[in-house]
Amino acid sequence: MHLNHIAPMDLNSDEVAGVTIEDATVLKKVTVAKTYLEVDAIISVSKLKVHSLASVTLCMKNMMGGLIPKNIMHYRIHEKIVDLNRRFRPRLSIIDGVIGNQFNERECCPVASHIIIGGTDVVAVDTVGAYLLNRKPTEVEYLMRANTAGLGECRIENITIVGGNAK
């Protein structure tokens, strides 16, 4: 890979394509930005914040960014987040927790966490993020479902944290 071939994109203005998600429980067919199907790797970069429906909105939920339309996710959101990540799992996941949000997606309660979380297991990255938001990762439904589906690790005690103390 050559660095001069990396470019951010506005996926909302991209051409679209229909996709079937194998082994999906709810989100069996979706329309996505065509670029989602053509790139070598997806890097998910999210903020450290809570969400009224999903409990947290981190790298796994961030994969909705390629969906067109996005509003199809809200009913049965936990199952749909897992289904989406079955097909579009980021190769690298990064959570920007320098300034996070502890309230919800509509009203901000900024919290200076001074942390960046990153890894190649999107479930583990979201698990650490949920933990830092004072959510028990095993009580975040989409994390447990993703773990059961074999998409990654959601038990904080099984995740190796390098470079700092997540407590």
LOKE-151514 format. One record per residue (C-alpha): residue number from 1; x, y, z. Coordinates in nm, 4 decimals, padded with zeros to 6 digits. Layout:
BEGIN
[site NUM [X Y Z]]
...
This chain:
BEGIN
[site 1 [00.0000 00.0000 00.0000]]
[site 2 [00.1290 00.3452 -00.0891]]
[site 3 [00.0442 00.6370 00.1372]]
[site 4 [-00.0410 00.8549 -00.1588]]
[site 5 [-00.3393 00.6253 -00.2289]]
[site 6 [-00.5108 00.6946 00.1035]]
[site 7 [-00.7940 00.9426 00.0814]]
[site 8 [-01.0850 01.0320 00.3078]]
[site 9 [-01.4251 01.0128 00.1373]]
[site 10 [-01.7758 01.1463 00.1820]]
[site 11 [-01.9613 00.8168 00.1553]]
[site 12 [-02.2972 00.9974 00.1511]]
[site 13 [-02.2266 01.1264 -00.1996]]
[site 14 [-02.0892 00.7973 -00.3351]]
[site 15 [-02.2571 00.5633 -00.5834]]
[site 16 [-02.4489 00.2838 -00.4098]]
[site 17 [-02.4584 -00.0945 -00.4365]]
[site 18 [-02.6804 -00.3648 -00.2880]]
[site 19 [-02.5148 -00.6219 -00.0622]]
[site 20 [-02.6308 -00.9443 00.1002]]
[site 21 [-02.4848 -01.0147 00.4454]]
[site 22 [-02.4184 -01.3849 00.5013]]
[site 23 [-02.5219 -01.5285 00.8398]]
[site 24 [-02.7087 -01.2051 00.9245]]
[site 25 [-02.9857 -01.2348 01.1805]]
[site 26 [-03.1777 -00.9184 01.0860]]
[site 27 [-02.9872 -00.7010 00.8369]]
[site 28 [-02.9768 -00.9480 00.5494]]
[site 29 [-02.9632 -00.7004 00.2587]]
[site 30 [-02.8382 -00.3425 00.2630]]
[site 31 [-02.7495 -00.0628 00.0288]]
[site 32 [-02.4017 00.0748 00.0884]]
[site 33 [-02.1647 00.3282 -00.0573]]
[site 34 [-01.9931 00.1529 -00.3475]]
[site 35 [-01.6527 00.2454 -00.2069]]
[site 36 [-01.7200 00.0119 00.0889]]
[site 37 [-01.6925 -00.2758 -00.1570]]
[site 38 [-01.3847 -00.1499 -00.3401]]
[site 39 [-01.1376 -00.0425 -00.0707]]
[site 40 [-00.8449 -00.2507 00.0529]]
[site 41 [-00.9240 -00.1746 00.4170]]
[site 42 [-01.1714 00.0138 00.6306]]
[site 43 [-01.0435 00.2132 00.9260]]
[site 44 [-01.3137 00.3069 01.1759]]
[site 45 [-01.2422 00.6202 01.3790]]
[site 46 [-01.5056 00.7171 01.6332]]
[site 47 [-01.5448 00.9416 01.9342]]
[site 48 [-01.5775 00.8013 02.2861]]
[site 49 [-01.9467 00.8570 02.3595]]
[site 50 [-02.2665 00.7036 02.4867]]
[site 51 [-02.5829 00.6392 02.2859]]
[site 52 [-02.9467 00.6250 02.3927]]
[site 53 [-03.0314 00.3112 02.1901]]
[site 54 [-02.7020 00.1222 02.1617]]
[site 55 [-02.5628 00.2177 02.5055]]
[site 56 [-02.2369 00.3287 02.3390]]
[site 57 [-02.1592 00.4534 01.9900]]
[site 58 [-01.8077 00.3494 01.9025]]
[site 59 [-01.6277 00.1786 01.6122]]
[site 60 [-01.8749 -00.1028 01.5461]]
[site 61 [-02.1743 00.1314 01.5275]]
[site 62 [-01.9598 00.3713 01.3266]]
[site 63 [-01.9735 00.1219 01.0387]]
[site 64 [-02.3216 00.2603 00.9656]]
[site 65 [-02.1364 00.5422 00.7909]]
[site 66 [-02.1375 00.3445 00.4675]]
[site 67 [-02.5097 00.2635 00.4751]]
[site 68 [-02.7535 00.4438 00.2521]]
[site 69 [-02.9958 00.5251 00.4164]]
[site 70 [-02.8708 00.5147 00.7738]]
[site 71 [-03.2102 00.5341 00.9456]]
[site 72 [-03.2743 00.1617 00.8861]]
[site 73 [-03.0574 00.0788 01.1886]]
[site 74 [-03.2646 00.2040 01.4802]]
[site 75 [-03.5076 -00.0873 01.5204]]
[site 76 [-03.3202 -00.3920 01.6608]]
[site 77 [-03.0027 -00.1848 01.6563]]
[site 78 [-02.7825 -00.4296 01.8477]]
[site 79 [-02.8456 -00.7149 01.6053]]
[site 80 [-02.8001 -00.4845 01.3072]]
[site 81 [-02.4673 -00.3500 01.4358]]
[site 82 [-02.3403 -00.7084 01.4581]]
[site 83 [-02.4794 -00.7983 01.1157]]
[site 84 [-02.3152 -00.4962 00.9572]]
[site 85 [-01.9800 -00.5874 01.1137]]
[site 86 [-02.0104 -00.9444 00.9826]]
[site 87 [-01.9681 -00.7999 00.6336]]
[site 88 [-01.7833 -00.4727 00.6930]]
[site 89 [-01.5402 -00.5267 00.9774]]
[site 90 [-01.2748 -00.2577 01.0071]]
[site 91 [-00.9141 -00.3653 00.9762]]
[site 92 [-00.8157 -00.0967 01.2275]]
[site 93 [-01.0407 00.0616 01.4910]]
[site 94 [-00.9558 00.3827 01.6726]]
[site 95 [-01.1571 00.5607 01.9416]]
[site 96 [-01.0735 00.9261 02.0060]]
[site 97 [-01.1344 00.9722 02.3755]]
[site 98 [-00.9347 01.2903 02.4202]]
[site 99 [-01.2708 01.4595 02.4798]]
[site 100 [-01.5604 01.2145 02.5129]]
[site 101 [-01.9343 01.2502 02.5717]]
[site 102 [-02.1000 01.0971 02.8768]]
[site 103 [-02.4627 01.2015 02.8142]]
[site 104 [-02.6162 01.1011 02.4811]]
[site 105 [-02.5939 01.1662 02.1089]]
[site 106 [-02.8239 01.4698 02.1199]]
[site 107 [-02.6944 01.6539 02.4242]]
[site 108 [-02.3299 01.6891 02.5041]]
[site 109 [-02.1610 01.6449 02.8398]]
[site 110 [-01.7924 01.6715 02.7431]]
[site 111 [-01.5501 01.4681 02.9494]]
[site 112 [-01.1745 01.5072 02.9116]]
[site 113 [-01.0604 01.1449 02.9108]]
[site 114 [-00.7216 01.2124 02.7470]]
[site 115 [-00.7094 00.8696 02.5844]]
[site 116 [-00.6860 00.7097 02.2411]]
[site 117 [-00.7900 00.3447 02.2046]]
[site 118 [-00.6839 00.1417 01.9048]]
[site 119 [-00.6605 -00.2137 01.7825]]
[site 120 [-00.7386 -00.4671 01.5151]]
[site 121 [-01.0204 -00.6408 01.7086]]
[site 122 [-01.3137 -00.3991 01.6751]]
[site 123 [-01.5100 -00.5790 01.9471]]
[site 124 [-01.2208 -00.5513 02.1926]]
[site 125 [-01.1681 -00.1839 02.1068]]
[site 126 [-01.5383 -00.1090 02.1665]]
[site 127 [-01.5259 -00.3165 02.4854]]
[site 128 [-01.2469 -00.0995 02.6273]]
[site 129 [-01.4386 00.2118 02.5191]]
[site 130 [-01.7582 00.0907 02.6879]]
[site 131 [-01.5604 00.0085 03.0017]]
[site 132 [-01.4128 00.3602 03.0089]]
[site 133 [-01.7654 00.5016 02.9729]]
[site 134 [-01.8595 00.3120 03.2912]]
[site 135 [-02.0657 00.0575 03.0996]]
[site 136 [-02.0205 -00.3098 03.1786]]
[site 137 [-01.9201 -00.4439 02.8366]]
[site 138 [-02.1050 -00.7707 02.9013]]
[site 139 [-02.4229 -00.5620 02.9440]]
[site 140 [-02.3833 -00.3896 02.6055]]
[site 141 [-02.5964 -00.6186 02.3932]]
[site 142 [-02.4159 -00.5707 02.0617]]
[site 143 [-02.0795 -00.6521 02.2218]]
[site 144 [-02.2122 -00.9785 02.3666]]
[site 145 [-02.3768 -01.0699 02.0352]]
[site 146 [-02.0552 -00.9922 01.8450]]
[site 147 [-01.8553 -01.2078 02.0867]]
[site 148 [-02.1008 -01.4965 02.0479]]
[site 149 [-02.0803 -01.4592 01.6673]]
[site 150 [-01.7008 -01.4935 01.6863]]
[site 151 [-01.6316 -01.1365 01.5720]]
[site 152 [-01.4051 -01.0506 01.8655]]
[site 153 [-01.3546 -01.0351 02.2409]]
[site 154 [-01.5966 -00.8554 02.4762]]
[site 155 [-01.4669 -00.9586 02.8159]]
[site 156 [-01.2400 -00.6869 02.9520]]
[site 157 [-01.0401 -00.9378 03.1577]]
[site 158 [-00.9396 -01.1174 02.8350]]
[site 159 [-00.8112 -00.8045 02.6593]]
[site 160 [-00.4472 -00.7019 02.6813]]
[site 161 [-00.4189 -00.3265 02.7245]]
[site 162 [-00.0832 -00.1861 02.6231]]
[site 163 [00.0540 00.1598 02.6967]]
[site 164 [-00.1642 00.2687 02.9838]]
[site 165 [-00.4113 00.1845 03.2524]]
[site 166 [-00.7740 00.1715 03.1386]]
[site 167 [-00.9016 00.2024 03.4950]]
